[in-house]
Amino acid sequence: MKHYSVSTLRENVHKFWDLTALSTSSVAPAFSIAASYGVIAYYLGFYSIMAIIIVLPVYLFASIIFRKFNRLYPNAGASYHWGSKIVSKKYGSFQGWVITLAYFFSIPPIVIPAGEYTATLLYNLKIINYGTFINNYTLFVIGSFWIIITLIASILGAKPTARLTEIFLFVELFIIALFILMALYYMPGHIVNNVSFRWFFNFSNIIKSPYKYMMAFPVIATIMDGWEIDSYASEESFNKNKWPGTTGIVGLIIVFIIYIITLSLMEMETPMNLLSDSIDPLAVWAEYIIPKYSFIMDIAVIASTASSLWLTTYILSRAWYAMSRDNLFPNIFGYTHKKYRTPWSNLIIIGVSAESINAVMLFMPSIESFFAELLSISGIFLMLEFSIDALTGIYLYKKNKNINYRYFYIFISLFTFTGFVAMILSGLITDELFIILFTILILPSFLLIHKKIKTVD
């Protein structure tokens, strides 16, 4: 059969800027703020920024661990491969299943918002009427459109995906920067809440309301991940022993700066009750700044959401490709296109799965709430992935005494592991259903642990 074969991915595709753009866009700053900040603000109010600052070191140290692993073992399987190579194949198999859960359950929650934000923009531009706007079929069709775009870009190759991402990232960052400048220009007459040092550093508040922070941490996890995509793109990169990992750190820092500036302005210029009650607080802030042109912010969110969709798909497809190559997953997950050298078959599996869940969520209200709960634990699995990486780091740095700055890496690995485990436990104990779902979803990993695999160097 013409295209039904397994081959290597195309090498020397991503340059330094490509990897930086992928890491920045994959975190999706505009989409993250629009989709998640309202929930975080509901729990923590003005202390939302402080919670993000508290979490940053854990993610920053995780990105430093990723950078070191990329120097030693660049591989499309990234975390899965490192666990298999450094600790054991069974250990890596378990992590492979965690990665599958983390990214597979991250994709459907992006599809429906992509449809909602696009429909909102079309309605605000008077392209569709209100009846069409609120129709679930509209959301389904638009969501399906973005899934198709994702499949086309992904199958055509790493370079088209990177170029499309860079265009969308430019649009996203340009609009965010524009609104920041407008917010600063209109600030004297727009201040609703005076900025306070306590928004950024008030640790006594954690002692007073620890449960609220426990509820917020899994949500914060979903807005702080994505920078690791450059590790999964390592086999398709120039300087694969040097750039991947470094660009992930750059992307994480860029997005963190965007969060601090944007959220500070949002809290200064918008009543907190409106932000915490909104399903799109970014749109509420934009409405306060320039009501007539607030719809422009919808374009930034759509660009951010769409990029997040195909980049999360990119991560999962490369991880599945590596697992199939090692015989952990069936061969179909590793089939690569003869011309484009992309894992086209698993990309189609991802697209069909996302489309199916999209339909169920929109047209079957009786089980919509169950799926919502199921998909909302993606943040916990993402944190579990990073915690296992930190544990891998502890194992490597204690065992290998020839690594430079060994004790530094042991310290950050211990810190990162402790931080993520604490946040995972915080998220699980706040919802009994989370504990049940987490346990059920982890069980299939024991089947993979006992599967014989080979690890590609």
N, C-alpha and C positions, 0 to 999 in steps of 0.2 A: 504494500500500500504506500502511496506516494509520501504522505506526511506522518504516517504512524511509526515513528522511531524515536529513540532517545539519543540526544547528542548534547554537546556542551552548549552553554549559553554564549551569546556573542560577547567577545572580550573587547576591552578598550573602547567603551562607549561613553561612560560618564566621566566628565572632567570635574575639577574641584568645584566650580560654580554649579554644575548640574547636581552634584551630591548635596551641596549646601541648600540649593533650592528645594530638592526633594525632602530634606530633613526639616526645613522650615515649613514648607507647605503641608507636609504630612501631619504636623501638629495642629494645623488649621486654626490659627488664632481667631479669625472672625467667626467661623462656625462654632468654635469652642465657647467663645463668649456668648454668642447668641443662643446656643442650645443649652449651655450648662451653668452659666453664671447666675441665672435666676434662681436655680435650685440651691447653689452655694450661698447666695445672698439670703435666701429664705432661712437657712440654718444659722448663718453667721453674721448677717448684716454687714456693718462697716468693717468687721474683722475678717472678711473674706480675703482681702489682700494679704493680711498677716498669715493666714493659713497657707496660701500659695507660697509665701516666702519661707515658711517653716518646711514645706515639702521640697522646695528647690534643692537643698543640699543632697537629699537622698537621690533625686534624679540626676543631679550633676555628678555625683560620685558613681552612679550606675553608668553614666555615659563615659566616664574615664575608664571604668572597667571594660566597657565595650571597645574603647579605643585600643587598650592593651591586647585584648583578645584578637582584634583585627590585625595587629602587628604580627601576632604569632600564627593565627590560623584563619585567614580570610576565606570565607565560604558562603555560598548562597543560603545555606541553612542557618547561619549565624548561631544564635543561642543553642539550637538543637545540636549543631555540629560540635560546638565547643564542649557541651556536656558529654557527648559521646567520645570525643577525642581526649579530653582531660581527665574525666572521672571514669566513666564506663559506658558501654553501649546501652545497657538497661537504663541507666540514669538519663542518658540522652533521649532514649525512647519515651520516657515519662515526660521529659521537657518538650519533646515534639508534640505530644498530645496537648500539653498546656498551651503551647503556641497556637495550635489549631483552634482550641476553644477561645483563646484571647482575641484572635483576629477574625475568626469566623463570626463570632457574636458581636464584633465591632462594626461589621459591614451593614447588616439590615437597619440598625438605628440611624444610619446615614442616608439610606435611600429615601425613606419617607420624608424627613426634613428637606432633602433636596427637592422633592416634589412640592412640598408646602412653601418653601421660600421662593421657588420659581413661579408657582401659582400666585403668590402674593404680589410679586413684581408685575406679572402680567395683568393682575387686577388693578393695581395702582396706576399702571399705564393705560388702563381702560381698553386693553386688548381682549379681555374676557369679562363677562358680566358676573354678577354676584352668584347667580345660580350655578354657573359653571365653576366658579371659584371654590364653592363649598362642596362640590360633588366629589365623592371618593373616586369615581372613574377618572376624573381629571388628575388627581394625585397619582393614581396608578399609572396612567399613560405617561405623565411627566417623569415619574420615578423610573419607569421602564426605559424612557429615552436616555436618562443618565446612565443606566446600566448598559445600554447598547453602546453609548459613547465610550464607557469604561472598557468594554470588551474590544471594541475596534482599536482604541489607542494601545491597549495592553498587548493585543495579539500582533499588531504591527511592529512592536519592538520597544526596547528600552529607550532608544533615542527619541522617537515620536512622543513617548510618554513623558520624557524629561522636558521636551520643548513645549508641549501643551501645558505642563505643570508650570513652567517658567512664565508663560504668557498669563496664566490665571493668577499666579502669585504676584506678578507685577500689578495686575488690576486690583487685587485684594489689598496689597500694601499701599498702593497709591491712594485708594479711597480712604483707608484707615488714616493715613497721614494727612489727607485733606481734611477729614473731620476733626482730627486732633488740632490742626492749625486753626480751623474755624472755632473750635471750642476755646482755644487760648485767646483768640481775637475777641470773642464775645463774653469772655469770662467775667469781667467786672459787673456786668448786668445779669449774669446767669447763675451766680453762686447761690446754691440752695443750702448746702452744708459746708461749713468751714473745714478745710482739711486739718486733720489732727495726727500727731505723732502716734497716738494710740491705735490708729488704723493699721499701722505697720508693725508696731512692737508693743504688745500688751499681754504678756504671757499669763498674768493673773486671770485673764478672761478664760483661758483654757482650763484653769483649775476650777473656776466657777461653773463652767458649762462644758465639761468634757464630752458629754453625750452628743452635743451638737457637732463637735469636731469629728467624732467617730462617724456620724452620719454623713458628713461632708467629704471625708477623705476619699472614699471610692469614686465620688463624682469628680473631685480634683484630679484623681488618677487619669480620668478620661481626657482631660485637657492638657496633660503634661507628657503624654506619650506621643510617639510618631517620629521623633528625631532619630530613632534607631534604624530607620529604613535604609540608611547608607550602608549599614552592615550587611543587610540582605541583598544589596546591590553590589557588593564587593567584587564578585566574579566578573561583573560587567563594567568594571571601573578601570581607569588608568591608575597607576601607582597603588594597586590594591593592598599593598603592605604598608602604605603610608597615609593615604587620604581618608578611607573609610574609618569612622570613629571620630576623627578630628572634625569632620564636617557635621557630624551628629551633635557634638558639643556646641559648635557655632550656631546650628539651628535652634538648639534648646535655649541658648542665651538670647538670641534674637527675639524669640517668641516671649520669653520671660520679660524682657524689656518692654515689649508691646503690651503685655498684660498689665504691668505696673503702671505705665503711663495712661493707658486707656481706662483701666478700672478706676484709677484715682480721679480722672476727669469725670467719669460717669457718676461716681459717688458724690463729687462736689456739685455737679450741675443737674442732678436728677433726684427727686425724692426717693428715699430708700424703699418706701412701701410700694412704689410703682415698679422698681427694679425687681424686688423680691417676689412680686405677684405676677410678673410677666413671663410669658413663654419665649419672648425675644427681647431681653433688656437692651440689647444693642440698638434695636429699632426705636425703643422708647427714648434712649439718649439722643439718637439722631433727630427724633421728632422735636426734642427740646432745643436742639442747636439750630437747625434750619428746617422748620416744618415743611416748607414748600418743596424742598429737594431731599427730604429724608429717605425717599425711595431709592436713592443712589446707594445707600448702605446695603440695600437688598442685593445689589449686584456683587458687592464685596463678599457677602455671606454665601451667595450662590457659587461664586468662584472658589471660595474656601471649601464649601461642602462638596462640590464636584471633585476637586483635587483630592480631598480626603478620601473620597470613595475609591478612586482608581489607585491611589497610593497604598491604602490599606489592602486592596486587592493585590497589588504588586508584592507587598510583604508576604502575604499568605501564599501566593502562587510560587514564589521563590523558595519558601520554606517547604512546601509540599513537593516541589521539584527535587530538592535535596533529599528529602525523606524517601521519595520514590527511587532515586538513584542509589540510595543505600539499601533498597529492598525492604524498607520499613512500611511504606505504603505501596499499593498496587502500581504496576507499570503505567497505567493510564494517567496517573498523576505526574508522570515524568515525560510524557510524549512532548517532543519539541517540534515546532514548525520547521520544515526543511529550509525555507527561504529566510524567515525572520528570526529563527533560533529562539523562540519564546515558548514557554510551557502552555501551549494553546488549549490542551484538553482540560487541564485543571482550572484554567481561566473560565472555560465554558461551564464547568461544574459549579464554580463560585457564582457565576452570573445567574444560572438557572436556580440555584438555591436562594440567592438574594431575591430573585423575582417571585419565587414561590412564597417566601416569608412575607414579602411586600403585599402580595395578594391576600394572604391569610390575615395579616394585621388590618387591612383596610376593609375586607368584605366579610369577615367572620368575627363580629363583636363578642360572641360568647367565649372565645378563647384569646381575644386580643390582650386582656389583662395578664393572662398567663405568659404570653410571649413577651410582653413588656417587662415582666419580672425576670424572665429568662435572659433577655438581652441586656438588662441593666446590670448584670453581674460581670459583664465583659471587663470592667475596670478592675475587678478583683483578680481575674485571670491574668490581666496585664501585669499587675503588681506581683502575682505569683511567678510569672516569667522572669521578671527582674530580680526577685528574691533568690530564685534558683541560680541565676547568673552570678549573683554575689556569693552564694554558697560554693559555686564552681571556683570563683576567685579565691576564696579562703583555702580550698583544697589545693589549688595550683601554687599559690604563693607560700604556703606552709611547706609544701613538698619540694618545690624547686628553689634552691638557695642561690641560684646563679642569676636570678632576675634582679635588675637594677631597681633600687628604691623598694625593695621587697617589703619592708615593714610598713611603708606608706600604703602599699596596695593591700596589705593584710588589714590595716586599720580601716581604710575606706570600704573594703569588702564586708568587714564585720559591722560597720556603721550602716551600710546600705541594707544588708540582710536584716538587721534588727529593725530598721525603719520600715521596711516593706512588710515584714511579718506583723509588726504592730498595727499597721494600717489595714492589712488583710483581716486580722482578727477583729479590728474595730468595725469593719464593714460587715463581717459575717454575723457578729453577735447582735447587731441592730435589727436583724430580720430573720426570723426562724425559717422562712421559705428559702432564703439565701443559703442557709446551712444545708437544707435538704437538696436543693438543686445542685449546689457545689459538690456534695457527696456523690450524687447520682452521675453527674457529668464526669467526675474524676475516675469512676470505676472502669470504663473501657481502657484506661491507660495500662491496666494490669495485663490486658491481652497483648498490647504492644511490647511490654517489658519482656515477655517470654518469646518474642519473635526474633529469629536470628537475622542479624543485619551485618552489612559490611559498611565501613566508614571510609568515604573518599577523602584523601589527604588534600 
